[in-house]
């Protein structure tokens, strides 16, 4: 049984109450670890440690902070295999995916912001013959980062790295569903000698850790990725306290396919954008709209490819689809599949829980493709976050834009066309923060990441997130 601990003031500690929570292996459905079930007392201790560390950390040179982040990036790279195995076991994702994507990206996040902070320039504005204004960017103080279970270390590091690079101290809460790699990151921070209190990691339930963090007077900013429901609760608490907020929330992303697309490239990518990580990526294209002239061909080819996706234990080389992250989420996805039938949908393939030999207690669901749903129905409007997609034909740009923009979400969209004018025109008209044209999930870390409508507030990535984690201070010097 693995024992996970909090990381507070440079030490690995149990919860002050001594209470723990169960951590499940999704591939078997069995408890494999115990994590601290922290509470408000642990939050207070961690915040005090961060507050004490802030004056020293914020006054260190950019180069020194950069070196610490680079050391963490190097350690993650050195432990690639071990961390990928841990991520796969904790989350249920295929080991190959964790090794190829999640852990390298966690390392890249630290490396990118280690470099970015050294290139982060201040501004100056000269008032001719009168004065010079220059703008300093000052760290905020103690901030909190709350990350989700779908890309555990990947998104945890995406928040922590820019906050630390900017000179802030952090009290972070990973998801209680997938705490293991955040714990392993704690050990890496100890290995590289990160100063005590600069980063603190607390494990526990949202109501016991996340809620006290968001309302604490010392916390200056909150970076959150998770459900729209929880994001709304955070905003309700934090906004009257004038905290800075960055909220990356749900998505119900359209994948729009025109008849003039590069068909083979589109088909290959659409299988990936539909079912990668068991569909548990906020950027997955769960609503697929296909221009009518190629609809029947696409349907036949897409079904064939989906049926070939092997579902199995995450450690198996041939497993393309692993286990769903938790039993409650597994049951939620299955309820939505039943709802699709009630709403008039036809299950073209999948739709069932499966029980791989030797792992019958695990949480596995077949890749599921649904046809015949109205674009306004619940299954096409609500985020399922699983290996479930709907396919719908369309005839005109106007029609597909109406359907694509019909949800309360606006995180990302994918567009397939070889028509340059159409590509630009549609990208401009789709309500989403990120548009991929003839590709999916190509990410340049310099670019802003985030959504519109109920998908979020603010942007992460590049210098935009360094702006978020700092406060501008203008200095005006009058000439004699």
C-alpha positions in Angstrom: 0.0 0.0 0.0 1.5 3.3 -1.1 1.5 6.1 1.5 1.1 9.6 0.0 2.1 12.6 2.2 1.6 16.4 2.1 4.5 18.6 1.2 4.6 21.5 3.6 7.5 23.8 4.4 9.9 21.4 2.7 8.7 18.3 4.6 6.6 15.3 3.8 3.8 15.1 6.4 0.6 13.3 7.1 -2.6 15.3 7.7 -2.7 16.9 11.1 -5.9 14.9 11.9 -4.2 11.6 10.9 -7.1 10.9 8.6 -6.5 9.4 5.1 -8.5 8.8 2.0 -8.5 5.9 -0.4 -6.8 6.1 -3.8 -8.0 3.6 -6.4 -6.3 1.9 -9.3 -8.9 2.4 -12.0 -7.6 -0.7 -13.9 -8.7 -3.0 -11.1 -11.1 -0.9 -9.0 -9.0 -1.6 -5.9 -7.4 0.7 -3.4 -3.7 0.9 -3.9 -2.7 4.0 -1.9 -3.7 6.2 1.1 -3.5 10.0 0.8 -3.8 12.6 3.6 -7.4 13.8 4.1 -6.3 17.3 4.9 -8.4 20.0 6.5 -8.4 23.8 7.3 -5.7 23.3 9.9 -3.3 21.9 7.3 -4.3 24.8 4.9 -3.3 27.3 7.6 0.1 25.7 8.2 0.9 25.5 4.5 -0.2 29.2 3.9 2.0 30.3 6.8 5.0 28.4 5.4 4.4 30.0 2.0 4.0 33.5 3.5 7.2 33.1 5.5 9.1 31.9 2.3 7.8 34.7 0.0 10.2 37.6 0.9 13.3 35.5 0.2 11.9 33.8 -2.9 10.5 36.9 -4.5 13.8 38.7 -4.1 15.9 36.0 -5.7 17.3 36.8 -9.2 15.4 35.6 -12.2 18.4 33.4 -13.1 18.3 31.7 -9.7 14.6 30.9 -9.8 15.1 29.7 -13.4 17.8 27.3 -12.3 15.5 25.7 -9.7 12.8 25.2 -12.3 15.3 23.8 -14.8 16.5 21.3 -12.2 13.0 20.1 -11.6 12.5 19.7 -15.4 15.7 17.6 -15.6 14.6 15.4 -12.7 11.2 14.7 -14.3 13.0 13.7 -17.5 15.4 11.4 -15.6 12.4 9.7 -14.0 10.3 9.5 -17.2 9.6 5.8 -17.0 8.8 5.7 -13.3 6.6 8.8 -13.4 4.7 7.5 -16.5 4.0 4.1 -14.7 2.8 6.0 -11.7 0.5 8.3 -13.8 -0.9 5.3 -15.7 -1.7 3.4 -12.5 -3.2 6.4 -10.8 -5.3 7.7 -13.7 -6.0 4.6 -15.8 -4.5 6.1 -19.0 -2.4 3.8 -21.2 1.2 3.8 -20.0 2.4 4.6 -23.6 0.3 7.8 -23.6 1.6 8.9 -20.2 5.2 8.2 -21.4 4.8 10.0 -24.7 2.6 13.0 -23.7 1.9 13.6 -20.0 5.3 13.3 -18.3 7.3 15.0 -21.2 4.9 17.8 -21.1 5.3 18.3 -17.3 9.0 18.6 -17.9 8.4 21.0 -20.8 6.2 23.2 -18.6 9.0 23.7 -16.0 11.6 24.1 -18.7 9.5 26.6 -20.8 8.8 28.9 -17.8 12.3 28.6 -16.5 13.3 30.2 -19.8 10.3 32.5 -20.3 10.8 34.4 -17.0 14.3 35.4 -18.1 12.8 37.0 -21.3 9.8 38.6 -19.6 10.3 42.3 -20.3 8.9 45.4 -18.6 7.5 48.3 -20.6 8.5 52.0 -20.7 6.7 55.0 -22.2 8.4 58.3 -22.7 6.4 61.5 -22.5 8.5 63.8 -24.7 10.5 66.4 -22.7 8.4 65.7 -19.6 8.7 62.3 -18.0 9.6 58.7 -18.4 7.1 56.0 -17.3 8.2 52.4 -16.7 6.2 49.4 -15.5 7.5 46.9 -13.1 5.9 43.4 -12.8 5.8 42.4 -9.1 4.9 38.9 -7.8 1.6 38.7 -6.0 2.6 36.8 -2.9 0.9 33.5 -2.0 -1.3 31.9 -4.7 -3.2 28.7 -5.0 -3.3 26.2 -7.9 -6.1 23.6 -8.0 -5.7 21.0 -10.8 -7.9 18.2 -12.2 -7.6 14.4 -12.5 -7.5 13.9 -16.3 -3.9 15.1 -16.9 -2.6 15.1 -13.3 1.1 16.1 -13.5 0.8 17.8 -16.9 -1.8 20.4 -15.7 -0.4 20.6 -12.1 3.0 21.7 -13.5 1.3 24.0 -16.0 0.1 26.1 -13.1 2.9 25.8 -10.6 5.8 26.5 -13.0 4.8 30.0 -14.1 3.7 30.9 -10.5 7.1 30.0 -9.1 9.0 31.5 -12.0 7.2 34.9 -11.3 8.4 34.9 -7.7 5.2 33.7 -6.0 4.9 31.0 -3.4 2.3 28.4 -4.0 -0.1 26.2 -2.0 -1.3 23.7 -4.5 -4.1 21.1 -4.4 -4.1 18.2 -6.9 -7.2 16.2 -7.4 -7.9 13.7 -4.6 -8.7 11.2 -7.3 -5.2 11.2 -8.8 -2.7 12.5 -6.1 0.3 10.2 -6.7 2.4 12.1 -9.2 2.0 15.4 -7.3 3.4 13.5 -4.3 6.3 12.3 -6.5 6.9 15.9 -7.6 7.2 16.8 -3.8 10.1 14.4 -3.6 11.7 15.9 -6.7 11.5 19.4 -5.1 13.2 18.0 -2.0 15.9 16.4 -4.2 16.7 19.6 -6.0 16.7 21.6 -2.8 13.8 24.0 -3.6 13.7 26.4 -0.6 11.3 25.4 2.1 7.8 26.8 1.9 8.1 28.0 -1.7 5.9 25.2 -2.9 3.4 23.4 -0.7 1.2 20.5 -1.8 -1.9 19.5 0.1 -4.0 16.4 -0.5 -7.7 16.1 0.3 -11.2 16.8 -0.7 -12.3 20.0 -2.3 -14.6 21.1 0.5 -11.9 20.5 3.1 -8.9 21.9 1.2 -9.9 23.8 -1.9 -12.7 25.8 -0.2 -10.5 27.1 2.7 -7.8 28.0 0.2 -10.1 30.0 -2.1 -11.5 32.1 0.8 -8.3 32.6 2.7 -7.3 36.3 3.0 -3.6 35.6 2.3 -4.3 34.0 -1.1 -3.9 36.6 -3.8 -4.8 34.6 -6.9 -6.5 31.3 -7.8 -5.6 29.2 -10.8 -8.2 26.5 -11.3 -8.9 23.8 -13.8 -12.0 21.6 -13.4 -15.7 21.6 -13.8 -17.8 24.6 -14.5 -19.9 23.9 -11.4 -16.8 24.1 -9.1 -15.4 27.1 -11.0 -18.6 29.0 -10.4 -18.4 28.2 -6.6 -14.8 29.5 -6.6 -15.8 32.7 -8.4 -18.7 33.3 -6.0 -16.3 33.0 -3.0 -13.2 34.7 -4.5 -14.7 37.7 -6.5 -16.0 39.7 -3.4 -12.5 39.2 -1.9 -10.9 40.8 -5.0 -8.7 37.9 -5.8 -7.3 37.4 -9.3 -9.0 34.4 -11.0 -8.0 32.1 -13.8 -10.7 29.5 -14.4 -10.3 26.8 -17.1 -13.5 24.8 -17.1 -15.6 22.5 -19.2 -15.8 22.0 -23.0 -18.3 20.5 -25.5 -16.1 21.0 -28.5 -17.2 20.8 -32.1 -15.2 19.0 -34.8 -16.4 20.4 -38.1 -15.5 18.4 -41.2 -16.0 19.8 -44.7 -16.1 17.6 -47.9 -13.0 19.2 -49.3 -10.8 18.1 -46.3 -7.6 16.0 -46.5 -9.8 13.0 -45.8 -7.2 10.5 -44.6 -5.4 13.0 -42.3 -8.8 14.1 -40.9 -9.9 10.5 -40.2 -6.7 9.6 -38.5 -6.8 12.7 -36.3 -10.5 12.5 -35.6 -10.1 9.0 -34.0 -7.5 10.5 -31.8 -9.4 13.7 -30.9 -12.5 11.7 -30.0 -11.0 9.0 -27.8 -7.5 9.9 -26.6 -7.2 9.4 -22.8 -10.6 7.7 -22.9 -12.1 11.0 -24.1 -11.1 12.5 -20.8 -9.5 15.6 -22.2 -11.3 19.0 -22.1 -10.2 19.6 -25.7 -11.7 16.4 -27.2 -14.0 16.9 -30.1 -17.2 15.2 -28.7 -19.6 16.7 -31.3 -18.6 15.7 -34.9 -20.4 17.6 -37.7 -19.8 16.2 -41.2 -20.7 17.8 -44.5 -23.4 15.6 -46.1 -21.6 14.6 -49.3 -19.0 12.6 -47.3 -21.2 11.8 -44.3 -22.0 8.1 -45.1 -18.3 7.4 -46.1 -17.1 9.0 -43.0 -19.5 7.1 -40.8 -18.5 3.7 -42.3 -14.7 4.5 -42.0 -14.9 6.1 -38.6 -16.9 3.1 -37.2 -14.3 0.7 -38.6 -11.4 2.5 -37.0 -13.3 2.9 -33.6 -14.0 -0.8 -33.5 -10.3 -1.5 -33.9 -9.4 0.5 -30.8 -8.4 -2.1 -28.2 -9.7 -1.5 -24.7 -7.6 -3.0 -21.9 -5.2 -2.7 -19.0 -3.2 0.5 -19.3 0.1 -1.3 -19.0 -0.6 -3.6 -22.1 1.2 -2.5 -25.2 -1.8 -3.0 -27.4 -4.3 -1.0 -25.2 -5.4 2.2 -27.0 -8.2 2.8 -24.5 -7.5 2.4 -20.8 -9.7 2.6 -17.7 -12.0 5.4 -16.7 -10.5 7.3 -13.8 -13.1 6.5 -11.1 -16.2 4.5 -10.4 -18.5 7.6 -10.0 -17.3 9.0 -13.4 -17.6 5.6 -15.0 -21.2 5.4 -13.8 -21.9 8.9 -15.0 -20.7 8.1 -18.6 -22.9 5.0 -18.7 -25.9 7.1 -17.6 -25.3 9.5 -20.5 -25.2 6.6 -23.0 -28.6 5.4 -21.7 -29.8 9.0 -21.9 -28.7 9.2 -25.6 -31.0 6.2 -26.3 -33.9 8.0 -24.5 -33.2 11.1 -26.6 -33.6 9.2 -29.8 -30.0 8.4 -30.6 -28.8 5.3 -32.2 -25.6 3.6 -30.8 -23.6 2.8 -33.9 -20.8 1.1 -32.0 -19.8 0.6 -28.4 -22.1 1.8 -25.6 -21.2 -0.9 -23.2 -19.1 -1.4 -20.1 -16.5 -4.2 -20.7 -14.7 -6.4 -18.3 -11.2 -7.4 -19.5 -10.0 -10.9 -18.3 -8.2 -10.6 -15.0 -9.3 -7.0 -14.5 -13.1 -7.5 -14.2 -13.3 -5.1 -11.3 -11.8 -2.2 -13.3 -13.8 0.6 -15.0 -13.7 0.2 -18.8 -16.1 1.5 -21.5 -16.0 0.8 -25.2 -15.5 3.8 -27.6 -19.0 4.9 -28.3 -20.4 6.6 -31.5 -24.0 7.9 -31.5 -26.1 9.1 -34.5 -29.5 10.7 -34.8 -29.4 13.1 -31.9 -30.8 16.6 -32.0 -28.1 19.2 -31.6 -30.0 20.8 -28.7 -30.5 17.5 -26.7 -28.7 17.1 -23.3 -26.1 14.6 -24.7 -25.1 17.2 -27.2 -25.1 20.1 -24.8 -23.6 18.7 -21.6 -20.0 17.6 -21.0 -19.8 13.8 -20.7 -15.9 13.7 -20.6 -15.6 10.1 -21.7 -15.2 7.9 -24.8 -18.5 9.1 -26.3 -19.1 11.1 -29.5 -22.1 12.1 -31.6 -22.0 12.4 -35.4 -24.4 14.8 -37.3 -24.6 15.7 -41.0 -24.8 19.3 -42.2 -25.4 21.1 -45.5 -24.3 24.7 -45.1 -21.8 26.8 -43.1 -24.6 28.7 -41.5 -26.2 25.5 -40.3 -23.1 24.1 -38.8 -22.1 27.3 -37.1 -25.5 27.4 -35.5 -25.1 23.9 -34.1 -21.4 24.4 -33.2 -22.1 27.6 -31.2 -25.3 26.3 -29.5 -23.7 25.1 -26.2 -22.9 27.1 -23.1 -19.2 26.1 -23.6 -16.5 27.7 -25.8 -13.2 26.1 -25.2 -11.9 24.7 -28.5 -13.0 23.7 -32.0 -11.5 21.7 -34.8 -12.1 22.6 -38.4 -11.3 20.5 -41.5 -11.2 22.2 -44.9 -8.7 22.9 -47.7 -10.5 26.1 -48.5 -8.3 28.9 -47.2 -11.0 31.6 -47.1 -13.5 29.2 -45.4 -10.9 28.3 -42.8 -10.3 31.9 -41.8 -14.0 32.8 -42.0 -15.1 29.9 -39.8 -12.3 30.3 -37.3 -13.4 33.9 -36.8 -17.1 33.0 -36.3 -16.8 29.9 -34.0 -17.3 30.8 -30.3 -14.2 29.2 -28.8 -10.9 30.3 -27.3 -8.8 27.8 -29.4 -9.4 26.9 -33.0 -7.4 24.1 -34.7 -7.6 24.1 -38.5 -6.6 20.8 -40.1 -5.1 19.5 -36.9 -5.8 18.9 -33.2 -3.9 19.5 -30.0 -0.9 21.1 -31.5 0.2 23.3 -28.6 2.8 26.1 -28.7 3.4 27.0 -25.1 3.9 30.6 -26.0 0.2 31.0 -27.0 -2.8 31.9 -24.8 -4.9 28.9 -23.6 -8.4 29.2 -22.4 -12.1 29.4 -23.3 -15.1 31.7 -23.6 -18.6 31.5 -22.2 -18.8 28.9 -19.5 -15.5 27.4 -20.4 -13.5 29.9 -18.5 -12.1 33.2 -17.4 -8.6 34.4 -18.3 -5.8 32.8 -20.2 -2.9 30.5 -19.3 0.3 30.0 -21.3 3.1 32.2 -22.6 3.6 35.7 -21.2 -0.2 36.0 -20.5 0.1 33.7 -17.5 3.1 35.6 -16.3 1.0 38.7 -16.5 -1.7 36.9 -14.4 0.8 35.9 -11.7 2.2 39.4 -11.4 0.9 42.9 -10.5 1.9 45.9 -12.7 3.4 48.9 -10.9 3.9 52.1 -12.9 6.7 54.4 -12.0 6.8 58.0 -13.4 10.0 59.9 -13.4 9.8 63.6 -14.3 12.7 65.1 -16.2 14.2 68.2 -14.7 
